[in-house]
Structure formats: structure tokens, C-alpha cells
Amino acid sequence: MNENLFASFIAPTILGLPAAVLIILFPPLLIPTSKYLINNRLITTQQWLIKLTSKQMMTMHNTKGRTWSLMLVSLIIFIATTNLLGLLPHSFTPTTQLSMNLAMAIPLWAGAVIMGFRSKIKNALAHFLPQGTPTPLIPMLVIIETISLLIQPMALAVRLTANITAGHLLMHLIGSATLAMSTINLPSTLIIFTILVLLTILEIAVALIQAYVFTLLVSLYLHDNT
């Protein structure tokens, strides 16, 4: 086990060219589509899940906010499929890269904030100063609220990156321990392998939950600005 612990997080290359773009474009190709009038069970289940998710996220939005429904549904599907494919052996997970997560978070956050300043600027500016604030504290609170607003996309990206990276590192460590113990003590190997299987199930749930949390927070930012 001489492999570097962080080797799986290095962006892969093909003939010296970065392959991250091809990997990012690969998950949408796995989403099944149907050309027939009557869908099969897989397509029906997929459409039911998409409808359920979009309905849950769009219930709190007004008409202007619901125009983002296609983008938000596409976002949660993309993050979920990317996270799940990253659990396969010898694979690369683009969502472990902070740069990619920031590239998703910043435009979506900025779009929601700009929409808020364009449509209802008074309410948007009111967020910077809570009602009933004492006069001496006004400058400090404005600075704090401005920083909290600007840090939102960073929090989105860091949360997704940290959760996915931590899970992959833990699986790598336990997998290495299982392989090392296989030649030393068989009962201990079985116990560690059971832990690894349970952790894999947990990571599948985390991959789906983090996709939902990321999209839900973007939806909440949109709700505050529409």
C-alpha cells in the first residue's frame, strides 16, 4: 500500500491532458431516457423522484422563484450522480475539488442575490440591518451582515468538499486496514470489512444527502431574494 493517501483526489490526465472535463460530462450520460409513449419502471421511478424533489423545493417559492426549478433539479441530479460515481473503485470525484464546487456555488448565489437587488432592493438592503438595532452598533452590524452574505458561497462549497473528501479518506483508510489485516488475523479482518461495508452504505446516503443540502441551500438563498 505505497499509494499516496490523497492520490485519488488528484485530477486525472490522459496523455498529459486534463480529463476532468470528460469526467464531469460523463454522469449525465447515465441518466436513462425513453422514446416510447409508455415508460418502463426505471423511467417512471426516475420521473417520480424528480417530481417529488422539485415539488418539495419549489413549494415555498413564488412564480419568479419557480423559474429556477429546471436549474435546481439539474443541479441536484448532477451532484448526486457525480458523488455516487466517485464511490466506484479507481474513480475520480470532481466534487472533492473546492474549485469546482466554488464554480457551482458562486454563480448560483450571485444570480439569486442580483435578482434580489433588482426586484426588491429595499428588502435586500433591510437584511444588512436588523430592526431595532441600537445606533452605535449599526456600522458593526452592517459589516458583519455583509461578511455573512459574501461568505455564503464559500460555506456551500466547503461543506460539500469537506463531507465528500472526509468520507473518501475514511473509506481509504479502513480499506487499507482490511487489506493489511487479511494476512495477520482473519476474525479482525471480518470485523473491519463489516465496518467498511456499513461505511460504504453510509457514504451512499451522504452522497445523496449532500446533493440535496447543496441544492436546498441555493433554493433558500433564492427564496430570500424573490
C-alpha positions in Angstrom: 0.0 0.0 0.0 2.5 2.6 -1.2 -0.2 4.7 -2.8 -0.4 8.2 -1.6 -3.5 8.8 0.7 -4.5 11.8 -1.4 -3.8 10.2 -4.8 -7.5 9.7 -5.5 -8.1 13.4 -5.2 -5.6 14.4 -7.9 -7.3 15.4 -11.2 -6.6 12.6 -13.7 -4.9 13.2 -17.1 -5.0 11.4 -20.4 -1.8 11.7 -22.5 -0.9 14.7 -20.4 -4.2 16.4 -21.0 -6.7 17.0 -18.1 -9.6 14.6 -18.2 -11.7 16.3 -15.5 -14.0 17.9 -18.2 -14.8 14.5 -19.7 -15.4 13.0 -16.2 -17.8 15.9 -15.3 -19.7 15.4 -18.6 -20.0 11.6 -18.0 -22.7 11.4 -15.3 -25.5 12.9 -17.4 -25.0 10.2 -20.0 -26.0 7.6 -17.4 -29.5 9.1 -16.9 -31.9 6.9 -18.8 -34.4 8.5 -21.3 -37.3 7.0 -23.1 -38.6 7.5 -26.6 -41.7 5.4 -26.1 -45.2 6.6 -25.1 -45.3 4.3 -22.1 -42.3 4.4 -19.9 -40.7 1.5 -18.1 -40.4 1.2 -14.4 -37.0 2.7 -14.2 -38.0 5.9 -16.1 -41.3 6.1 -14.1 -39.4 5.9 -10.8 -36.9 8.5 -12.0 -39.7 10.9 -13.0 -41.5 10.3 -9.7 -38.3 11.1 -7.7 -37.6 14.2 -9.8 -41.2 15.4 -9.4 -41.2 14.8 -5.6 -37.9 16.6 -5.2 -38.8 19.6 -7.3 -42.2 19.9 -5.6 -40.6 19.9 -2.1 -38.1 22.6 -3.1 -40.4 24.8 -5.1 -43.4 24.8 -2.7 -42.1 27.9 -0.8 -41.2 29.9 -3.9 -43.3 32.4 -5.8 -43.8 32.5 -9.5 -40.4 34.2 -10.1 -38.6 31.7 -8.0 -40.1 28.7 -9.7 -38.5 29.7 -12.9 -35.3 28.2 -11.4 -36.9 24.8 -11.0 -35.2 23.2 -14.0 -31.8 24.5 -13.0 -32.1 23.3 -9.4 -33.3 19.9 -10.4 -30.5 19.6 -12.9 -28.1 20.6 -10.1 -29.2 18.0 -7.6 -29.1 15.3 -10.2 -25.6 16.3 -11.4 -24.1 16.4 -7.8 -25.8 13.2 -6.8 -24.7 11.2 -9.8 -21.1 12.6 -9.6 -20.9 11.8 -5.9 -22.2 8.2 -6.4 -19.8 7.5 -9.4 -17.0 8.7 -7.2 -17.6 5.8 -4.8 -16.6 3.3 -7.6 -13.0 1.8 -7.3 -10.3 3.7 -9.2 -12.6 6.6 -9.9 -12.3 10.3 -9.5 -14.9 12.5 -7.7 -15.0 16.1 -9.1 -17.0 17.3 -6.1 -13.9 16.7 -3.9 -12.3 19.7 -5.7 -13.0 23.0 -4.0 -12.5 24.9 -7.2 -15.3 23.0 -8.9 -17.7 23.4 -6.0 -17.0 27.2 -5.9 -17.6 27.3 -9.7 -21.1 25.9 -9.0 -21.8 27.9 -5.8 -20.7 31.4 -6.7 -22.8 31.9 -10.0 -25.9 30.4 -8.4 -25.5 32.6 -5.2 -24.7 35.7 -7.2 -27.7 35.1 -9.5 -30.0 34.9 -6.5 -28.5 38.0 -4.8 -28.6 40.1 -8.0 -32.2 39.1 -8.6 -33.0 40.2 -5.1 -31.3 43.6 -5.6 -33.1 44.1 -8.9 -36.6 43.0 -7.8 -36.9 44.2 -4.2 -33.9 46.3 -3.3 -35.5 47.6 -0.1 -36.0 44.1 1.4 -32.5 43.1 0.2 -30.9 46.1 2.0 -33.0 45.5 5.1 -31.2 42.2 5.7 -28.0 44.2 6.4 -29.6 45.9 9.4 -32.0 44.1 11.7 -34.9 46.1 13.0 -34.4 47.7 16.4 -30.6 47.8 16.2 -29.1 50.4 18.6 -27.5 53.3 16.7 -23.9 52.7 18.0 -24.0 49.1 16.7 -25.2 50.0 13.2 -21.8 50.2 11.5 -20.6 46.9 13.1 -23.8 45.0 12.2 -23.7 46.2 8.6 -20.1 44.9 8.3 -21.0 41.6 9.9 -24.1 41.1 7.7 -22.1 41.9 4.6 -19.4 39.4 5.5 -22.0 36.8 6.3 -23.6 37.4 2.9 -20.3 37.2 1.0 -19.3 34.0 2.8 -22.4 32.0 1.8 -20.9 30.6 -1.5 -17.7 29.6 0.3 -19.7 27.8 3.0 -21.7 26.0 0.3 -18.5 24.8 -1.5 -16.5 24.0 1.7 -19.4 22.0 3.2 -19.7 19.8 0.1 -16.0 19.4 -0.4 -15.3 18.5 3.3 -18.1 15.9 3.6 -17.2 14.1 0.4 -13.4 14.2 1.0 -13.7 13.0 4.6 -15.8 10.1 3.6 -13.4 9.0 0.9 -10.4 9.3 3.2 -12.1 7.2 5.8 -13.1 4.5 3.3 -9.5 4.5 2.0 -8.0 4.1 5.5 -10.4 1.3 6.5 -9.9 -0.4 3.2 -6.1 -0.3 3.7 -6.5 -1.7 7.2 -8.7 -4.5 5.9 -6.1 -5.5 3.3 -3.3 -5.3 5.8 -5.1 -7.4 8.4 -6.1 -10.1 5.9 -2.7 -11.7 6.3 -2.5 -11.3 10.1 -5.8 -12.0 11.7 -8.9 -13.3 9.9 -11.5 -12.5 12.6 -10.3 -8.9 12.9 -10.4 -8.7 9.1 -14.0 -9.7 9.0 -14.9 -7.1 11.6 -13.1 -4.4 9.8 -14.6 -5.5 6.5 -18.1 -5.3 8.0 -17.3 -1.8 9.2 -16.2 -1.0 5.6 -19.5 -2.2 4.2 -21.5 -0.2 6.6 -19.4 2.9 5.9 -20.0 2.4 2.2 -23.7 2.4 2.7 -23.4 5.5 4.8 -21.3 7.2 2.1 -24.0 6.4 -0.5 -26.5 8.2 1.8 -24.1 11.1 2.4 -23.6 11.5 -1.4 -27.4 11.9 -1.9 -27.9 14.0 1.2 -25.1 16.4 0.4 -26.5 16.9 -3.1 -29.9 17.7 -1.6 -28.4 20.0 1.1 -26.4 22.0 -1.5 -29.4 22.5 -3.8 -31.7 23.2 -0.8 -29.4 26.0 0.5 -29.3 27.5 -3.0 -33.1 27.3 -3.0 -33.2 29.1 0.3 -30.9 31.9 -0.9 -33.2 32.2 -3.9 -36.3 32.3 -1.6 -34.8 35.2 0.4 -34.3 37.2 -2.7 -37.5 36.7 -4.7 
